[in-house]
Amino acid sequence: METDLTRRQILRGTAAGVGFAVTAGIAGAPAAGAAPLAGEYDVVVVGSGAAGMTAALTAAKRGLSVVVVEKAPTFGGSAARSGAGIWIPNNPVLLAAGVPDTPAKAAQYLAAVVGPDVPAARQEAFLRNGPAMIASVMANSPLRFRWMEGYSDYYPELPGGLPNGRSIEPDQFDGNLLGAELANLNPAYLATPPGLVVFSADYKWLNLAAVNAKGAAVAATCLARGTAAALAGQKPLTMGQALAAGLRAGLLAANVPVLLNTPLTDLNVENGAVTGILVPQGLIRARRGVIVGSGGFEHNAAMRAQYQRQPIGTAWTVGAKENTGDGHLAGQRAGAALDLMDDAWWGPAIPTPGDPYFCLAERTLPGGLIVNQAGQRFVNEAAPYSDVVHTMYDKNPSAPDIPAWLVVDQNYRNKYLFRDILPLLPFPDAWYGAGAVFKASSIPALGSAIGVPPAALTSTVNRFNGFAFAGVDRDFRRGASAYDHYYTDPLVLPNSCLAPLWAPPFYALKLVPGDLGTKGGMRTDARARVLRPDGSVIPGLYAAGNASAAVMGHSYAGAGSTIGPAMTFGYIAANDV
C-alpha cells in the first residue's frame, strides 16, 4: 500500500494554473474552453465523504481513471465526524453474525417506513446493491465491520422490523496505514477519551458505567483495547474516523488522487450533458461522468431560510462546516430537480458553546422528561431523534416547542454520563453562561428560571412521576417500542425508560432542532442518475449522499440510514457511469 503519497505528488500533473478565475457560461453552463484544462479523467467525484470515496473506490476497481475533489482542507466530510452506523439490510457482516434478515423482510420494512415518498425502484436498488457494496468495500480496502448488536431498527414493530437491528459499524482501524495522509483526516465531532478504543455500540453501556456491572465491564474493555493498541504502536481509529480513514487507504492503494482545498464552482455542460467540473484551478474533464457527493446545505443560511421551517439557522447543525449546498446549486444550474429540501436528519440538540451537542441517550435515560414553553410534555422523549424534531416543528406554531427543555434531577446526574461529563461532575460554567442549562433547588424555581409557568411544570413533573412509578406512560407511550429501551437503564423497573424526578437540585437543558445534515437534494433515479423536473436524465451527472434526495424520504429506518444509502448510491453510480 502506498502511504507516502503527498499532496504535491497528487497535484502534480492534475492541477494547472491555480488561481484562474472561472467564468460561467450562459445559465451557469460553461462552454468547453471557458477555463484552462486542469485534468481529464474517466470519472470525476465531488466530495470525499462516505458517498464520494465509495464511488471513487468502486470506479477505480473497474479500471477507470478517477479523481476526487474536496472543498475542505481535510477529507472525510461529515462521515468522519459521525458515529458511522451503516444501515444495510442483508449485508454479509449481518448474515455472518446470524442476524435473521431476508430480502423480503427488508423490503417490507423499508416500504413501511418510507411510504410513497420514494419510488419503489429506488428502494429496491438500495436493498439489492447495499450488500454487494459492503462486500466490495471490504475486498478493496482495509475496512472491516462489526454488527451493532441490539441497536434496534427505529420502528421494530413495523412489518419486517428487527428489534436487534440491522446496523453495522467500522471495526478498529490502524491510522498508521495512512502514513502522512492521516494528518488530513477531518476530526471527529466528539473525540474519544485518550487511552480508550470506543465503538458506537459501546456508548449505550458507557453511559451506565457508574451504575451497571456490564457498563463497567465495557469501560474496562475499551481501556484494554486502547492499551493493547498503544503497546502495538498503533493509532487506533473507530467510528467515523475509521470509516473515512479506511476508504482513504483504499484510494491510496488504487492510486486515486484526492485534491483537498479544491471546491466545486460549477458543472461543465456541453450540449445538455455534464462533461466535467469547474474548480478554481480550471476545468477537470470527465470522459464518462461526474458523481456529486458534496454533502448537504446545512451551513447555507439562505438555503435553509428558503426551504425549511422557522426557526432555523446554521448554528444548530453538527454537519461538516463546508457543507453549503455547492452541489445542489450547481445541479440546479444544470437543470436538476430538487426534492425533500424541507427536511434534514434531525435530532434535538443542546446549543452548547462551540459545536451544539446532538442529544441521543440523555433524553432517553430514566429520570428526565422534555417540556415545551408551556411546561407541558409534547412527545415521547425516547422516540427516534428525527421524529422528535418533526414533532417540535409540527406543534410549535400552536404551543411553542422551540426551544424545548430537557428536565432532569440530581439523581439522574449522579448515575449517568452526560455527553462526556462524568456522573456527579457539574455542567461546565460555559453552558450556564450560554443559557444552555439552568439549575434550581425546586421544580417551581426551575420553571421561573427558564420562563415556563411554575405551576404547569410542577403539575407535569408530578404526572410524569406517577407514570414512572406505574411503569406506563399513558400520555406518549414511552417504553412501548423496543427502540425506546436501547439507551436506557435495565436496572430501572418496571419500565427502564421511566424514573421519577425527586432529588434537588433540578436542571433544565435547552433543546433546539439540531441535525446531522440536510437530507434534500438532487432528484435521482434507481441508477443514481440526476433527473430534470420532467423526469428526463441529465447525461453524465450522478448524485449520492446528502447532495441527493434521501431514499429514506421523510423518515429514518435505523442507525446509519444516512451513511448506508450514501455509500450504496455512490457504488451504484460508479458501476453505472
N, C-alpha and C positions, 0 to 999 in steps of 0.2 A: 504493500500500500504506500502511496506517496504521502508523506507527511511534511515535506519541506517545500510544498508549492506555495510560494509567496505571492502577495498581491502584485508585485512588479512583474513576476512571471506570467500571472494570469492576464494582466492587462496588455502585455507586450503583443503587438500584432492584432489586437482586437479593439483598442480604443485610440482613435486618431483625432487630433485637433480638439483637445479638451478645452472647453470654454466657448465653443462656437455657439452663436445664438441660433435658436431653432425658429424658423418662420413657418407657421402653419399655412396650409393652402385653403382653398375655398371650403367653407363649412367644416373646418378642422380636419380635412382630409388632404394631407400634404402630397403633392405630386412627387414622383421619383426625381431625384436630383435636387430637391429643395434643401437638402442638408448634406454635408460631406459623409461619405460612406465610412462607418466606423467598424464594420464587420459584417460577415454573412455566414449564416448557419442554416441547417435544415429546420431547426425549431428554436424559437426564442421564448423563454419563460420569464414572466414578470413576477417577481416576488420570491423570497427564499424561505417562506413558511412551510408548513406541512404539505399544503397543496402543491406549491411550486416545486419544492425539492423532490417530492414523489413523482411528479410529472417529468422532471428533468432526468431523474434516475431511470425511469421507465423508458423514455425516449432513447437515452444513451445505450441502454441494454438492447435496444432494437437495432443498434448500429448507426443511429442518426447523430449528426453533429449538433450539439446543444450548448446554449449559453443561458445563464440565469442573471438577470439584472435585479439589483436590490437597492432601493432608495436609502435605506438606513446605513450607518457605518458598521452595523453588525448583521449577522444572518440569524434566521430562526423566527423572526416576527413574533406574533402573539403566541404561537405554538411553543416557543422556547420559554415563555413566561408562565405557561399553564401547568396544570397537573397532568396533562397528556393522557387522560382517559380516551379510549378509542372504542366507539360503539360499532361493531361489525358482527352481525349475526353469522353463525355457522363458520366462523373462521377456524383455521387449523389449530390455533392455540386453544380455543374453547373446546373443540372436539377432542383434542388430545387430553384435556383435563376431565373429560367425561361429562361435559355440560349437555343436558338432553335437549339440544336445539335441533330444529329441522327447517328446511326452506319453507314448508307450509306454515309452520308456527310463526316464523319471522315475517312472512308476507301478511299473514292475518293480523299480527300485532302492529306492524308499521302502518297498514291501511287504517286500522282503528285509531291510531294516534294521529296520523297526518290528516285523514279525511280527504275531502275532494279538492283541497287547495293545491295539490301537487299531482301532475299526471301520473297514471299508473305505470306508464312506460319508464319514467324516471325512477320511481320507487323500485321497479323490477331491475333496472340497470344497476342501481346501488347494491341491492341484495345479491345479485348474480356476480358482480365484479369485486365486491369487498373481500371475500375470502382469497381470491386469486391475487389481489393487491397485497394482502398481508404476506402471502407466500412469496411473492416477487420481492418485496422489501427485505425479507429475511434471506432470500437467496443472493441478493445483490448488495447487501450492506452488512455491517457487523451487528445490526439491531436484532434483539430478541425480545420477546414479550411475555407477560405474566397475566393470568386471569385475575381480575379483581373480585375474588370470590365473595359472594354475599352482597355486593353492591347492586341492589335490585334495579331492574328496569323501572322507569319512573311511574309507570302505570301497570304494575304487575297483575292487577285484577282484570285487565282487558284480555280478550281472547288472544292467546299466543304469548302473553307476557310471562317473564321468568322472574320469580322472587329472588333467586340467587344471581341474576344478572347476566348480561352478555358483554360487559365491558372488559377490555384488556388495557394494559399499560406497558411502557418500555421496561425491560429488565435493566439491571445495573450496567452502566457503560463506562469504560475507562477513557477519560478525556485525553490521556496520553496518546491515544490513537490518532488524534487530530494534529499533534505537533503544535507548531506555531499558530495554526488556524484556530485553536481553542480560544485564543485571546479575542477573536472576533465574534464569539457566541453572545447573542443577546442575553442579558442576565435574567434570572428567574424573578417572577413577581414577588415572591417571598423566599428569601434564602433559607436553605436547610441549616439548622443549627450546626456549628462546627463539630466535627468528630462523629457525626451521625450519618448513616445512609438510610434515607426515608423514602418509602414508596407512597403513592397516593392512598393505597389501601390501608396503610399504617395509621393515617390520621384519625380514623374512626376510633382506634384504641389509644393513641397518644393523648387524645382529649380526656380519656378516662384514667390515665396512668396513676393518678393520685388516689383513686378510689376502687380500682378494679385490678384483680390479680393478672388477668390477661393483658390489660393495658400496661402494667408494669413490665410484664414479660416481653411485650412488643417493644417497649422503650429499650430494654436491655438488648434485644436482638438488633435494633437499629445501631446501638453503640458498638456491638460486636462486629457488625458489618463494617462500620467505619474504622474500627481498629484493624481489622483484617486487611482492608484496602490500604491503610497507611503503612502497615508492615510490608505489604507487597509493592509499595512505591506507586500505587495507582492514584488517579484523580477521579474518584467515583462520582458519576452523574446519574440522576434518576429523573423521572417525570419529564417535563418539557425540555429540560436541559439534555437528557439522554436522547429524546426523540430527535431534536434538531441536530445534535452532535452526530448521532448515528447516521442520519440521512446525509449530512455533510461529508462524513467519512466515505459513504458510498459514492458520492460525486467526485471526491478526490481520487478514489481508485479508478473511476471511469474517465478521469481527465476532463471533467466538466467544469469550466470556469464559473465562478460566482463573482460578479462585478459589484462590489459594495460602493456606496455613495453614488449610485447611478440611477436616478429617478426616471420613471416613465414620464415624458412630457406629452406624447401623443402616439396614436397609431398611424402607421403609414398605409394609406388606402389608395389603390390603383384599380380603376375600372370596377369599383364596388367590392373589391377583395382586399383583405388585410395582407400586406406583403412585408411587414416589418414594424419596427417601433422607432420612435424618435426619443433620444436621450440627449443630455447636454453635450455629449461627445459627437453627436451626429446621428446618422441613420444606421440601424442594425437591421439588415435584411433577413427575412425568414423565407426560405425556399418552400417550406411545407406548411408552416402555420405559426401563430402566436398563441401561447397559453397564458392567460392572465390569472394570476393567483396573488393579487396585490393586497388582499385583506379588505376590511370594511371601511366605513366612513365615520367611525365613532369619534374621531378627533377633528371633524369638519363641522364647525358650529353652524355655518349657513345651511349645509345639507340637513343636519339634524333638525334645525328650525323649520326647514321646508317640508320635510317628510314625516316628522314624528310628533307625538303628542307633547304638550307642555305640562309641567316644566321639564325641560331637557337642556342638556349642555354637553360640554366635553370634559368636565371635571370629575364625573362620577364613573367613568369607564376605566377598566384595567387593561384594555387593548393596547397594543403597541402604539406609541405616540406618533409614528409615521403613517398610521392608517387614516388618511384624509380623503379617501374616495377617488384617488387618481385613476384607477382602473375603471370605475363606474363612469366618470366624466369622459374619459377617452372613448369608452364603449358607446356612450350616448352620442358623441360627435360622429362616430362611425355608423350610427343608425340603430344601436341596440335598444331593445325594450328592457325596462326595469320592472322587477316585481318585489313584493314584500318589504318595500322601503320603510314602512312604518314600524317594522319590528326589529328586535335585537335578541341576543342571547342574554336575556335579562336575569337579574338577581338582586335582592336587597343589598345595599352597600352602606357602610358607615363612612361618612365623609371625614376620615382622619386626615391630619396634615400630611402633605405629600400625596402619595397614592391613596385612593379610597380603599377600604377593606371590604372585599366581596364576602358576604356573611353566609356561611354554609352551616356547620354544625351548631353554631352558637344560638341560632334561632330555633333549633330543634330540640336541644338538650332540655331535660325536665327542669322546671323552676323558672321558666321565662314565658312571657307572652308578648304579643305585639298589639299595640293600640293606635288609633288614629288621634287626630287633634280634638275629637270629642270625648276621648277617653274610653272608646269602645273597641273591642276586638272586631275584625272585619274579614279574617282569613284564617285558614288552617296554617299555623306557623311552620309546620313540618312539610308542607306541600312542596313539589318541585319548584325550584327558585324562580324559574320563568313564570310560572303560574302566579306566584305571589306578586310579582311586579305587574303582570297583566291586571290583577285584581286591584292593585293600588291605583292604576290609571283608570280603570273602569269605574271605580267608586269615588274617585277624587272629586269630580265635579259636584256631587251631592253631599258628600261627607268627607271633608278634606283628609286624605290619607297620605299626602306628600308634604312634609315629611311625616313618617310614622315613627313609633318609638318601641324599641325592644326593652321591656322592663324585667329586671332580674333582682334577686336579693343576695344577701351576703352568703347564705348557704350555698347558692349556685356558684358564687365566686370562690368559695372555699374548696370546691370539688373539682372544677373543670378548667382546662386550658381555654384561654380566650385569645384567638389569633395565636401569637407567640408569647402571651403573658401567662406565666405560671399561676396556678391557684394560690390564693392568699396575697399575691402581689398586687399593688394598686394599679389602676389605669394610669397611663402617662399624663403628667400635668399638661402636656401639649394638647391632648384630647379634650381636656376641660376647657383650655383656652380657646380652642376652635369651636366649642359648642357641640362637639360630637358626643359627649357624655355629661350627665348631671347626676348628682348624688344628694340624697336627703335621708333624714332619720325616720321618716314615716311616709306612707303612700300619699296622704293628702299633701304633705310638703313637697313631695316629688312632683305631683301634679301641678302645684303652683310654680315650681321651678321651670317646668317645660311648657307652661301656658295651656295646660289641659285642665278642665274642670275637676277640682279635687274630689268632689262627691262622686262624680261619674267614674273616675279612675278607681276610687275605693270600692264602689259597687262592682265594677268589672273584675277587680282582683278577687273580691270575696266570692263572686260567682265562679270564677275560674278555679279557685281553691276547692270549692265544693266538687267540681268535676274531677279535680286531681285526686281527692280522697276516694271518690267513687270509681275512678279509672275510666270514665266515659265522658267524652266531650260532646255534650248534647247540642252545642251550637255549630261547631265546624268539623266534628268527627276526627279530630287529631288523634292519630294512632289507629285508624281503621284500615289504612293501607300498609302493606309490608314495607313499602318505601319509607313511610313515616318513621320507622323504627331504626333506620340504618345508623344515623348519628345520635343514638340515644344511650341511656344508661340501663343496661339489662338488670341491674340490681334494684331499680326502682319499680315497685309493684303497687297496684295491679296493672298499670299502663306505663311502660318505660318512657313514654313521651311527656308524661304529666307529673308534676310535683308542685305542691303549694308554695307560695311566696310568704314567708313569715319572719325571716331574720333580718333586722336592720343592720346596717343601712341598706337602702334600696337604690338602684341605679336605673337610669333611662339612657339608652343609646339611640342616637338619631339614625333613621333608616331612609334612604333615598333610592330612586330607581337606578341601580348600577347595571353594568353589563360586562360581558366578556368580549364584546364586539357586536357590530350590527350584523343582521342576517339577510338584508335585502341586497339585491344586486342584479346583474345582467340575467335575463331570461335565457335558459339553455334547454336543449333537448336531451334525450337519453344518451346521446353521444358526446355531451358536454359542448356542443356547438352553440355559439351565441345566435340568438334569433332576433329578428326585427319585429316591430309591433304587429305586422301582418302574418307572422309565423314563418316567414322565409329565413333561410340560413345566411348569415354573413360569411362568405367563404374565407377561410384562413384564420378565423377567430374562435377561440375556445376560452372558457372560463371555469374556474373551480374555487372552492373555499368561499370566503366571505365576499369575494368580488362577484359571486353569482348568487342568485336567489336560492335559498336553502331548500334541500329536498325534504327537510323536516317541516316545511310550511310554517305555521304559527305555533307549532308545538315542539316537543323535546322528548325523544324516545328513551334516552338513558344517558348515563355519564359517557361523554365522548361523542355526542351527536353533532358536535361541530367538527372535530378533527377527523373522525371516521369517514364521513362523507367527503370532506375536503381532500383527503388522501385518495379516496376511491375515484372521485371525478377527475382528479389530476391524472390518475392512472388511466382512466377511460380516455381522456383527451389525448394522452401521449400514445395510446395504441390506435387512435383513430386518425391522427394527424398525417 
